[in-house]
Amino acid sequence: MAKQMFVTALLLVIIVFVIGVVVGNVWRFGGSNEVSKELRSSELDAESFLVEQELFESFELNCGFAERRLTTLSADLWQLGKVLGASDAKEKLGDDDYSYLKRKYHLAQMRAYVLDKQLEVDCGKVNNVVLFYFKKDDPLSAEQGRVLDDLVSQFSMHVFAVELNYSKELNFIEEYYEIDSAPSLIVNYDSVLKGLQEKDKVVPLLHG
């Protein structure tokens, strides 16, 4: 099971790496230094993870190692989400590439979400995990994002942001949690909160 979790993490890294390379190439031609910096960091983390995969291929997965890597991947996904959510992202990427990369990004988010749960089961490590459903160009969703940014700065949290009804490949998750509006939060896999949630509503649901 531990090796399976490692392989899943590896596949996730590859997806994040590919998204980062494609988006990064487009933005480099656009001259955005800050975006390129974030994406180069993601690419280096991905290459490092691939080297480590070869090293650990014949060994049991170290839970501390898996936790650290998952934390890094979650942060990378959070940053890539902000890049893809930029107001000029579709213009720079083109409609087809933007749609494809965003769907791949959402799938990567869900793989990381499941991997977090698997880490909890296999290693007994409990992380604070929030699945955030939002709508684009929605003031309430934007405010919810700011609340979560504030919480991330105060607590150890993995936040996965998914645009509601954007990807048909993920409709089953929305159906499972009965998510039909945004913003909505699923906190630590069990608590479903619909509508804008201030910090005082979320904090009591966090571990530690």
Stockholm file with secondary structure:
# STOCKHOLM 1.0

chainA/1-208         MAKQMFVTALLLVIIVFVIGVVVGNVWRFGGSNEVSKELRSSELDAESFLVEQELFESFELNCGFAERRLTTLSADLWQLGKVLGASDAKEKLGDDDYSYLKRKYHLAQMRAYVLDKQLEVDCGKVNNVVLFYFKKDDPLSAEQGRVLDDLVSQFSMHVFAVELNYSKELNFIEEYYEIDSAPSLIVNYDSVLKGLQEKDKVVPLLHG
#=GR chainA/1-208 SS CHHHHHHHHHHHHHHHHHHHHHHHHHHHHHTCHHHHHHHHHHHHHHHHHHHHHHHTTTSCCCHHHHHHHHHHHHHHHHHHHHHHTSTTHHHHHCHHHHHHHHHHHHHHHHHHHHHHHHHHHHHCCCCEEEEEEECTTCHHHHHHHHHHHHHHHHSCEEEEEEETTSCGGGHHHHHHHTCCSSSEEEETTTEEEESCCCHHHHGGGSCC
#=GC SS_cons         CHHHHHHHHHHHHHHHHHHHHHHHHHHHHHTCHHHHHHHHHHHHHHHHHHHHHHHTTTSCCCHHHHHHHHHHHHHHHHHHHHHHTSTTHHHHHCHHHHHHHHHHHHHHHHHHHHHHHHHHHHHCCCCEEEEEEECTTCHHHHHHHHHHHHHHHHSCEEEEEEETTSCGGGHHHHHHHTCCSSSEEEETTTEEEESCCCHHHHGGGSCC
//
